[in-house]
C-alpha cells in the first residue's frame, strides 16, 4: 500500500493510523519511488518512445517485470518477517513522481495520493529549514547555515517547493487515473476536518477489512490533542496540526508565487475563492 505525497503533507500521521488499523508492516521512506521517478520524470522529449531509454515504452513489458522483482526483493530484505498475509504500508514523501513506474510493476498494489495545500506544505517546510528547525538540524553541520540562509530567501524557497508539488502530485494523479488496483485520493484538509469520516471513506476505497470500532479507536489514539505539548510548535516536527496557516506564515507575494508555480492542478484542487 503506497502513500504518495510531498513532504509535510501528513503522511506520518496517515501511515501510523493505517499501520495500527491493519497490524501492518511499514517500509519507511525507502526512496524506491524517487529512484525510478528521477529518471522517468526527467525523460527528455521523445525519450519515452525510444527503446534505448531504460524506462521507454517499447521495453515497458521488460522493465515492468524488472521493477516488480526489484521492489519485492528489497521490500522483503527490509522486512524479512513479512508474510503473504501481511499488509506493507510504504510511505514515500517526495516520491510521487515514481508512481507511474512502481504502479506499472505492481498493479495489484493499493495506492493513496495524499494532497496538502502547497502553501501550507511550503510554509511548514520553510519553518523546518530555518535556523534551529527540525529539518535544518538533520542536515550535516556544515550545511545548516547555508540552508537556513536559503530558507530566509523565502520567495525562492516557496517557489521551488511549489514546483516540486506540481511535478509530484501531477505525476501521481496521472498514475492513479490508469491504475487498475484499489486507489484513493485524500486531501489533508479533509483528513483534518473529519478524520473518522475521511478514514472510513479511504478504507472503503481501498477495500480494507476494518471495523467501525477500530476506526474510532485509531482516530482517537493519533489525534493532535494526544501529541505531547513539548513536541509541538514552531521549529518542531509536529508544528501546527491545522489547515490554512499559510495565511499567517506567508506574505501575499509568497502565496502568489506558490499558486503561480503550482499551476492549474492547484487551481483545480484549491480554487481561488479559498484564498
Steps between C-alpha positions, in 0.01 A plus 500: 500500500674812374456847649602750233534865602740788543673548833317686778164362386401286799638170372646402838157543657323303227764226502468460876121465484506252211772288656313487831169416334643215296780377726712580196873503445645836398763578240600848610613730219704244304550752215422229247250727325753781486752258351275434201321834503811709443576312178141466378392858570827632360453338159567740216256551215478182294691283746196312628446374146857375466605138555835631620348688794504273807134572580383546142162383376643249247659299784222559751417132544862422586567786742162455665597147602846617607351776716262250655781259589717779638230654718378168640853377573608819676174520693557148629859584580388794713220295658632142524208380711244616241243233409245481216227582753663826611425848377806712424446876519760690297536868587663688213498880550651675199493172309169555326672556165594132509139387527464434124791256517434308823127469437570367151713229660260431788150549359339314791634755749270733687589865443422814697568848369515732801478866399557808714457864399848584364494833686470323835753235397747770394445699819560188712820413312615861527457488877689172526795618292562821689767527769421261781220329305470123511578456129803727522637308799491175300747642246875464524630777722689672218177531297270639766588867478496513120166320490355736759608799292330350195183446701513864607477592130147374527382604154740263328448231761121485476515516119724194489276315743195579288674380184580171673136475610378551143730234355446247776124527540448527126696182432327300772155626402555389141627162622196444719270585209618187315581279799281185494537428871326653801576870533392817673583870497485665841529868582688573821244769574218243489699268725532782752139617482342155543766243575259217571292565188807539279657179631171315455481611136865417441464149639190447287684617186789267577280207603666468838349268764455741793220540748332821607624441853862465387469812288374701795775362725781582258370847416486583871841352570675712237304821553697824514396558860693188600834626368698622803514879523879485520512346152278757329563851373714708267824335398376155601386198299147531636448865426139609485255226412267734313421618149524850358789616717674625188290816530706589807829342395534626142485849361251575225783494248625163620151350481463635146835350402386160627177513301681611187760222529249229599297565186154383388505194726491726804224710346292183464562367850513834684282752314584867527193577704676319784780761502 
